């Protein structure tokens, strides 16, 4: 699979993963890491949160940052890591 954003720009780059938001292929240069908490039910009435992470493309990262400002703070670039 190739990176969707790179393909739109006329480049062919191998994808390292899939965007959890739109499902497009994401390469190492375009990938963003979305770290967020998910509610988890330990037992009835006892909710906990666990931290998880998702790979997302730069296009979806921009939408999350603009429209979900609280969650947008957790989106980090991982290029050059």
Wavefront OBJ file of the C-alpha trace (Angstrom):
o trace
v 0.000 0.000 0.000
v 1.172 3.542 -0.723
v 0.696 6.776 1.216
v -2.528 8.481 0.145
v -1.352 12.078 0.776
v 1.895 11.471 -1.127
v -0.054 9.990 -4.048
v -2.177 13.142 -4.209
v 1.071 15.151 -4.395
v 2.381 12.974 -7.249
v 4.839 10.924 -5.179
v 4.939 7.170 -4.602
v 5.840 6.390 -0.985
v 5.297 3.129 0.883
v 2.772 3.409 3.719
v 3.807 2.328 7.217
v 0.257 2.241 8.557
v -3.358 3.231 8.086
v -5.032 6.431 9.307
v -7.511 5.498 12.027
v -9.772 8.368 10.986
v -10.083 8.105 7.183
v -8.473 4.719 6.454
v -5.892 6.059 3.990
v -2.328 4.780 3.887
v 0.187 6.917 5.826
v 3.969 7.084 5.269
v 6.624 7.855 7.887
v 6.921 11.471 6.716
v 3.177 12.203 6.857
v 2.122 10.287 9.987
v 0.819 11.973 13.135
v 0.315 10.275 16.483
v -2.967 10.883 18.312
v -2.615 9.991 22.004
v -5.904 10.028 23.890
v -7.792 8.450 26.769
v -10.535 5.891 26.277
v -13.120 5.148 28.947
v -12.860 1.556 30.097
v -15.308 -0.288 32.316
v -13.376 -2.175 34.981
v -16.580 -3.416 36.579
v -20.178 -2.188 36.556
v -20.223 1.380 37.826
v -16.421 1.529 38.043
v -15.138 3.427 35.006
v -11.455 3.949 34.396
v -9.543 5.533 31.557
v -6.662 4.060 29.649
v -4.290 5.898 27.365
v -4.104 4.698 23.784
v -2.629 5.978 20.562
v -3.634 6.038 16.924
v -1.839 6.800 13.688
v -3.534 9.539 11.673
v -2.715 11.422 8.476
v -1.878 15.124 8.431
v -5.238 16.001 6.851
v -7.210 14.319 9.645
v -4.826 15.771 12.270
v -5.624 19.277 10.997
v -9.374 18.618 11.237
v -9.062 17.201 14.763
v -6.937 20.160 15.876
v -9.380 22.699 14.390
v -12.709 21.157 15.361
v -11.829 19.254 18.554
v -9.409 21.605 20.334
v -9.195 19.543 23.534
v -8.285 16.394 21.627
v -6.159 18.334 19.119
v -3.597 19.093 21.811
v -2.738 15.385 21.895
v -1.855 15.155 18.181
v 1.916 15.051 17.691
v 4.125 14.758 14.650
v 6.342 11.691 14.699
v 8.328 12.449 11.540
v 12.061 12.180 12.054
v 11.648 10.039 15.141
l 1 2 3 4 5 6 7 8 9 10 11 12 13 14 15 16 17 18 19 20 21 22 23 24 25 26 27 28 29 30 31 32 33 34 35 36 37 38 39 40 41 42 43 44 45 46 47 48 49 50 51 52 53 54 55 56 57 58 59 60 61 62 63 64 65 66 67 68 69 70 71 72 73 74 75 76 77 78 79 80 81
